[in-house]
């Protein structure tokens, strides 16, 4: 199976982060496929 990793731009990461800002639960099946910058969340919400 080929490695299908896609690099995300900062703009794309910020866009996804904004879309997910109201999520109360985020389930990730394969954490190794998620860019660590996408999961940088302020925990003092």
mmCIF file of the N, C-alpha and C atoms, coordinates in Angstrom:
data_MODEL
# 
_entry.id   MODEL 
# 
loop_
_atom_site.group_PDB 
_atom_site.id 
_atom_site.type_symbol 
_atom_site.label_atom_id 
_atom_site.label_alt_id 
_atom_site.label_comp_id 
_atom_site.label_asym_id 
_atom_site.label_entity_id 
_atom_site.label_seq_id 
_atom_site.pdbx_PDB_ins_code 
_atom_site.Cartn_x 
_atom_site.Cartn_y 
_atom_site.Cartn_z 
_atom_site.occupancy 
_atom_site.B_iso_or_equiv 
_atom_site.pdbx_formal_charge 
_atom_site.auth_seq_id 
_atom_site.auth_comp_id 
_atom_site.auth_asym_id 
_atom_site.auth_atom_id 
_atom_site.pdbx_PDB_model_num 
ATOM 1   N N  . UNK A 1 1  ? 0.839   -1.172 0.000  1.00 0.00 ? 1  UNK A N  1 
ATOM 2   C CA . UNK A 1 1  ? 0.000   0.000  0.000  1.00 0.00 ? 1  UNK A CA 1 
ATOM 3   C C  . UNK A 1 1  ? 0.890   1.243  0.000  1.00 0.00 ? 1  UNK A C  1 
ATOM 4   N N  . UNK A 1 2  ? 0.597   2.204  -0.848 1.00 0.00 ? 2  UNK A N  1 
ATOM 5   C CA . UNK A 1 2  ? 1.381   3.426  -0.960 1.00 0.00 ? 2  UNK A CA 1 
ATOM 6   C C  . UNK A 1 2  ? 1.077   4.375  0.197  1.00 0.00 ? 2  UNK A C  1 
ATOM 7   N N  . UNK A 1 3  ? 2.080   5.143  0.568  1.00 0.00 ? 3  UNK A N  1 
ATOM 8   C CA . UNK A 1 3  ? 1.903   6.157  1.602  1.00 0.00 ? 3  UNK A CA 1 
ATOM 9   C C  . UNK A 1 3  ? 1.203   7.360  0.979  1.00 0.00 ? 3  UNK A C  1 
ATOM 10  N N  . UNK A 1 4  ? 0.049   7.738  1.481  1.00 0.00 ? 4  UNK A N  1 
ATOM 11  C CA . UNK A 1 4  ? -0.757  8.818  0.906  1.00 0.00 ? 4  UNK A CA 1 
ATOM 12  C C  . UNK A 1 4  ? -0.800  10.020 1.840  1.00 0.00 ? 4  UNK A C  1 
ATOM 13  N N  . UNK A 1 5  ? 0.332   10.454 2.329  1.00 0.00 ? 5  UNK A N  1 
ATOM 14  C CA . UNK A 1 5  ? 0.402   11.591 3.245  1.00 0.00 ? 5  UNK A CA 1 
ATOM 15  C C  . UNK A 1 5  ? 0.314   12.887 2.455  1.00 0.00 ? 5  UNK A C  1 
ATOM 16  N N  . UNK A 1 6  ? -0.503  13.827 2.923  1.00 0.00 ? 6  UNK A N  1 
ATOM 17  C CA . UNK A 1 6  ? -0.665  15.121 2.267  1.00 0.00 ? 6  UNK A CA 1 
ATOM 18  C C  . UNK A 1 6  ? -0.243  16.209 3.243  1.00 0.00 ? 6  UNK A C  1 
ATOM 19  N N  . UNK A 1 7  ? 0.708   17.045 2.836  1.00 0.00 ? 7  UNK A N  1 
ATOM 20  C CA . UNK A 1 7  ? 1.111   18.172 3.676  1.00 0.00 ? 7  UNK A CA 1 
ATOM 21  C C  . UNK A 1 7  ? 0.065   19.271 3.583  1.00 0.00 ? 7  UNK A C  1 
ATOM 22  N N  . UNK A 1 8  ? -0.311  19.819 4.727  1.00 0.00 ? 8  UNK A N  1 
ATOM 23  C CA . UNK A 1 8  ? -1.311  20.878 4.772  1.00 0.00 ? 8  UNK A CA 1 
ATOM 24  C C  . UNK A 1 8  ? -0.635  22.231 4.953  1.00 0.00 ? 8  UNK A C  1 
ATOM 25  N N  . UNK A 1 9  ? -1.152  23.229 4.262  1.00 0.00 ? 9  UNK A N  1 
ATOM 26  C CA . UNK A 1 9  ? -0.638  24.586 4.436  1.00 0.00 ? 9  UNK A CA 1 
ATOM 27  C C  . UNK A 1 9  ? -1.152  25.142 5.765  1.00 0.00 ? 9  UNK A C  1 
ATOM 28  N N  . UNK A 1 10 ? -0.509  26.179 6.236  1.00 0.00 ? 10 UNK A N  1 
ATOM 29  C CA . UNK A 1 10 ? -0.944  26.824 7.476  1.00 0.00 ? 10 UNK A CA 1 
ATOM 30  C C  . UNK A 1 10 ? -2.366  27.342 7.319  1.00 0.00 ? 10 UNK A C  1 
ATOM 31  N N  . UNK A 1 11 ? -2.682  27.886 6.149  1.00 0.00 ? 11 UNK A N  1 
ATOM 32  C CA . UNK A 1 11 ? -4.033  28.400 5.905  1.00 0.00 ? 11 UNK A CA 1 
ATOM 33  C C  . UNK A 1 11 ? -5.068  27.287 5.996  1.00 0.00 ? 11 UNK A C  1 
ATOM 34  N N  . UNK A 1 12 ? -4.757  26.123 5.431  1.00 0.00 ? 12 UNK A N  1 
ATOM 35  C CA . UNK A 1 12 ? -5.688  24.987 5.466  1.00 0.00 ? 12 UNK A CA 1 
ATOM 36  C C  . UNK A 1 12 ? -5.864  24.483 6.894  1.00 0.00 ? 12 UNK A C  1 
ATOM 37  N N  . UNK A 1 13 ? -4.783  24.412 7.631  1.00 0.00 ? 13 UNK A N  1 
ATOM 38  C CA . UNK A 1 13 ? -4.856  23.968 9.025  1.00 0.00 ? 13 UNK A CA 1 
ATOM 39  C C  . UNK A 1 13 ? -5.724  24.923 9.833  1.00 0.00 ? 13 UNK A C  1 
ATOM 40  N N  . UNK A 1 14 ? -5.514  26.226 9.648  1.00 0.00 ? 14 UNK A N  1 
ATOM 41  C CA . UNK A 1 14 ? -6.320  27.208 10.377 1.00 0.00 ? 14 UNK A CA 1 
ATOM 42  C C  . UNK A 1 14 ? -7.787  27.126 9.983  1.00 0.00 ? 14 UNK A C  1 
ATOM 43  N N  . UNK A 1 15 ? -8.058  26.862 8.715  1.00 0.00 ? 15 UNK A N  1 
ATOM 44  C CA . UNK A 1 15 ? -9.437  26.717 8.251  1.00 0.00 ? 15 UNK A CA 1 
ATOM 45  C C  . UNK A 1 15 ? -10.106 25.506 8.906  1.00 0.00 ? 15 UNK A C  1 
ATOM 46  N N  . UNK A 1 16 ? -9.413  24.388 8.935  1.00 0.00 ? 16 UNK A N  1 
ATOM 47  C CA . UNK A 1 16 ? -9.957  23.184 9.567  1.00 0.00 ? 16 UNK A CA 1 
ATOM 48  C C  . UNK A 1 16 ? -10.141 23.393 11.065 1.00 0.00 ? 16 UNK A C  1 
ATOM 49  N N  . UNK A 1 17 ? -9.184  24.061 11.683 1.00 0.00 ? 17 UNK A N  1 
ATOM 50  C CA . UNK A 1 17 ? -9.273  24.333 13.119 1.00 0.00 ? 17 UNK A CA 1 
ATOM 51  C C  . UNK A 1 17 ? -10.501 25.192 13.423 1.00 0.00 ? 17 UNK A C  1 
ATOM 52  N N  . UNK A 1 18 ? -10.765 26.197 12.573 1.00 0.00 ? 18 UNK A N  1 
ATOM 53  C CA . UNK A 1 18 ? -11.933 27.064 12.767 1.00 0.00 ? 18 UNK A CA 1 
ATOM 54  C C  . UNK A 1 18 ? -13.225 26.276 12.599 1.00 0.00 ? 18 UNK A C  1 
ATOM 55  N N  . UNK A 1 19 ? -13.272 25.381 11.613 1.00 0.00 ? 19 UNK A N  1 
ATOM 56  C CA . UNK A 1 19 ? -14.471 24.572 11.382 1.00 0.00 ? 19 UNK A CA 1 
ATOM 57  C C  . UNK A 1 19 ? -14.746 23.637 12.555 1.00 0.00 ? 19 UNK A C  1 
ATOM 58  N N  . UNK A 1 20 ? -13.684 23.190 13.219 1.00 0.00 ? 20 UNK A N  1 
ATOM 59  C CA . UNK A 1 20 ? -13.841 22.246 14.318 1.00 0.00 ? 20 UNK A CA 1 
ATOM 60  C C  . UNK A 1 20 ? -13.927 22.928 15.676 1.00 0.00 ? 20 UNK A C  1 
ATOM 61  N N  . UNK A 1 21 ? -13.929 24.255 15.706 1.00 0.00 ? 21 UNK A N  1 
ATOM 62  C CA . UNK A 1 21 ? -13.863 24.973 16.980 1.00 0.00 ? 21 UNK A CA 1 
ATOM 63  C C  . UNK A 1 21 ? -15.074 24.724 17.876 1.00 0.00 ? 21 UNK A C  1 
ATOM 64  N N  . UNK A 1 22 ? -16.201 24.337 17.304 1.00 0.00 ? 22 UNK A N  1 
ATOM 65  C CA . UNK A 1 22 ? -17.404 24.090 18.108 1.00 0.00 ? 22 UNK A CA 1 
ATOM 66  C C  . UNK A 1 22 ? -17.617 22.615 18.433 1.00 0.00 ? 22 UNK A C  1 
ATOM 67  N N  . UNK A 1 23 ? -16.694 21.766 18.004 1.00 0.00 ? 23 UNK A N  1 
ATOM 68  C CA . UNK A 1 23 ? -16.816 20.347 18.315 1.00 0.00 ? 23 UNK A CA 1 
ATOM 69  C C  . UNK A 1 23 ? -16.698 20.146 19.818 1.00 0.00 ? 23 UNK A C  1 
ATOM 70  N N  . UNK A 1 24 ? -17.503 19.265 20.347 1.00 0.00 ? 24 UNK A N  1 
ATOM 71  C CA . UNK A 1 24 ? -17.365 18.908 21.751 1.00 0.00 ? 24 UNK A CA 1 
ATOM 72  C C  . UNK A 1 24 ? -16.618 17.589 21.890 1.00 0.00 ? 24 UNK A C  1 
ATOM 73  N N  . UNK A 1 25 ? -16.722 16.751 20.877 1.00 0.00 ? 25 UNK A N  1 
ATOM 74  C CA . UNK A 1 25 ? -16.014 15.468 20.863 1.00 0.00 ? 25 UNK A CA 1 
ATOM 75  C C  . UNK A 1 25 ? -15.416 15.281 19.478 1.00 0.00 ? 25 UNK A C  1 
ATOM 76  N N  . UNK A 1 26 ? -14.144 14.924 19.432 1.00 0.00 ? 26 UNK A N  1 
ATOM 77  C CA . UNK A 1 26 ? -13.474 14.626 18.173 1.00 0.00 ? 26 UNK A CA 1 
ATOM 78  C C  . UNK A 1 26 ? -12.854 13.244 18.308 1.00 0.00 ? 26 UNK A C  1 
ATOM 79  N N  . UNK A 1 27 ? -13.353 12.297 17.534 1.00 0.00 ? 27 UNK A N  1 
ATOM 80  C CA . UNK A 1 27 ? -12.826 10.932 17.577 1.00 0.00 ? 27 UNK A CA 1 
ATOM 81  C C  . UNK A 1 27 ? -11.892 10.742 16.392 1.00 0.00 ? 27 UNK A C  1 
ATOM 82  N N  . UNK A 1 28 ? -10.674 10.311 16.679 1.00 0.00 ? 28 UNK A N  1 
ATOM 83  C CA . UNK A 1 28 ? -9.676  10.083 15.634 1.00 0.00 ? 28 UNK A CA 1 
ATOM 84  C C  . UNK A 1 28 ? -9.303  8.613  15.668 1.00 0.00 ? 28 UNK A C  1 
ATOM 85  N N  . UNK A 1 29 ? -9.551  7.949  14.557 1.00 0.00 ? 29 UNK A N  1 
ATOM 86  C CA . UNK A 1 29 ? -9.292  6.519  14.476 1.00 0.00 ? 29 UNK A CA 1 
ATOM 87  C C  . UNK A 1 29 ? -7.803  6.232  14.287 1.00 0.00 ? 29 UNK A C  1 
ATOM 88  N N  . UNK A 1 30 ? -7.116  7.053  13.547 1.00 0.00 ? 30 UNK A N  1 
ATOM 89  C CA . UNK A 1 30 ? -5.697  6.810  13.260 1.00 0.00 ? 30 UNK A CA 1 
ATOM 90  C C  . UNK A 1 30 ? -4.914  8.093  13.516 1.00 0.00 ? 30 UNK A C  1 
ATOM 91  N N  . UNK A 1 31 ? -4.484  8.276  14.753 1.00 0.00 ? 31 UNK A N  1 
ATOM 92  C CA . UNK A 1 31 ? -3.830  9.512  15.172 1.00 0.00 ? 31 UNK A CA 1 
ATOM 93  C C  . UNK A 1 31 ? -2.564  9.787  14.379 1.00 0.00 ? 31 UNK A C  1 
ATOM 94  N N  . UNK A 1 32 ? -1.878  8.774  13.921 1.00 0.00 ? 32 UNK A N  1 
ATOM 95  C CA . UNK A 1 32 ? -0.634  8.996  13.182 1.00 0.00 ? 32 UNK A CA 1 
ATOM 96  C C  . UNK A 1 32 ? -0.872  9.666  11.833 1.00 0.00 ? 32 UNK A C  1 
ATOM 97  N N  . UNK A 1 33 ? -2.112  9.724  11.381 1.00 0.00 ? 33 UNK A N  1 
ATOM 98  C CA . UNK A 1 33 ? -2.418  10.350 10.101 1.00 0.00 ? 33 UNK A CA 1 
ATOM 99  C C  . UNK A 1 33 ? -2.848  11.811 10.265 1.00 0.00 ? 33 UNK A C  1 
ATOM 100 N N  . UNK A 1 34 ? -2.861  12.317 11.503 1.00 0.00 ? 34 UNK A N  1 
ATOM 101 C CA . UNK A 1 34 ? -3.295  13.684 11.773 1.00 0.00 ? 34 UNK A CA 1 
ATOM 102 C C  . UNK A 1 34 ? -2.072  14.531 12.104 1.00 0.00 ? 34 UNK A C  1 
ATOM 103 N N  . UNK A 1 35 ? -1.932  15.647 11.416 1.00 0.00 ? 35 UNK A N  1 
ATOM 104 C CA . UNK A 1 35 ? -0.818  16.553 11.661 1.00 0.00 ? 35 UNK A CA 1 
ATOM 105 C C  . UNK A 1 35 ? -0.917  17.110 13.082 1.00 0.00 ? 35 UNK A C  1 
ATOM 106 N N  . UNK A 1 36 ? 0.184   17.109 13.793 1.00 0.00 ? 36 UNK A N  1 
ATOM 107 C CA . UNK A 1 36 ? 0.177   17.554 15.192 1.00 0.00 ? 36 UNK A CA 1 
ATOM 108 C C  . UNK A 1 36 ? -0.269  19.004 15.331 1.00 0.00 ? 36 UNK A C  1 
ATOM 109 N N  . UNK A 1 37 ? -0.041  19.836 14.312 1.00 0.00 ? 37 UNK A N  1 
ATOM 110 C CA . UNK A 1 37 ? -0.453  21.243 14.394 1.00 0.00 ? 37 UNK A CA 1 
ATOM 111 C C  . UNK A 1 37 ? -1.968  21.383 14.391 1.00 0.00 ? 37 UNK A C  1 
ATOM 112 N N  . UNK A 1 38 ? -2.663  20.441 13.773 1.00 0.00 ? 38 UNK A N  1 
ATOM 113 C CA . UNK A 1 38 ? -4.120  20.499 13.729 1.00 0.00 ? 38 UNK A CA 1 
ATOM 114 C C  . UNK A 1 38 ? -4.721  20.275 15.112 1.00 0.00 ? 38 UNK A C  1 
ATOM 115 N N  . UNK A 1 39 ? -4.009  19.542 15.949 1.00 0.00 ? 39 UNK A N  1 
ATOM 116 C CA . UNK A 1 39 ? -4.533  19.200 17.266 1.00 0.00 ? 39 UNK A CA 1 
ATOM 117 C C  . UNK A 1 39 ? -4.071  20.145 18.368 1.00 0.00 ? 39 UNK A C  1 
ATOM 118 N N  . UNK A 1 40 ? -3.364  21.202 18.011 1.00 0.00 ? 40 UNK A N  1 
ATOM 119 C CA . UNK A 1 40 ? -2.947  22.181 19.012 1.00 0.00 ? 40 UNK A CA 1 
ATOM 120 C C  . UNK A 1 40 ? -4.156  23.008 19.403 1.00 0.00 ? 40 UNK A C  1 
ATOM 121 N N  . UNK A 1 41 ? -4.718  22.669 20.540 1.00 0.00 ? 41 UNK A N  1 
ATOM 122 C CA . UNK A 1 41 ? -5.965  23.274 21.001 1.00 0.00 ? 41 UNK A CA 1 
ATOM 123 C C  . UNK A 1 41 ? -5.712  23.975 22.325 1.00 0.00 ? 41 UNK A C  1 
ATOM 124 N N  . UNK A 1 42 ? -6.245  25.189 22.494 1.00 0.00 ? 42 UNK A N  1 
ATOM 125 C CA . UNK A 1 42 ? -6.128  25.815 23.820 1.00 0.00 ? 42 UNK A CA 1 
ATOM 126 C C  . UNK A 1 42 ? -7.023  25.074 24.812 1.00 0.00 ? 42 UNK A C  1 
ATOM 127 N N  . UNK A 1 43 ? -6.438  24.465 25.829 1.00 0.00 ? 43 UNK A N  1 
ATOM 128 C CA . UNK A 1 43 ? -7.201  23.629 26.761 1.00 0.00 ? 43 UNK A CA 1 
ATOM 129 C C  . UNK A 1 43 ? -7.916  24.437 27.829 1.00 0.00 ? 43 UNK A C  1 
ATOM 130 N N  . UNK A 1 44 ? -7.765  25.763 27.809 1.00 0.00 ? 44 UNK A N  1 
ATOM 131 C CA . UNK A 1 44 ? -8.426  26.585 28.818 1.00 0.00 ? 44 UNK A CA 1 
ATOM 132 C C  . UNK A 1 44 ? -9.759  27.140 28.332 1.00 0.00 ? 44 UNK A C  1 
ATOM 133 N N  . UNK A 1 45 ? -10.420 26.442 27.440 1.00 0.00 ? 45 UNK A N  1 
ATOM 134 C CA . UNK A 1 45 ? -11.707 26.890 26.897 1.00 0.00 ? 45 UNK A CA 1 
ATOM 135 C C  . UNK A 1 45 ? -12.790 26.857 27.944 1.00 0.00 ? 45 UNK A C  1 
# 
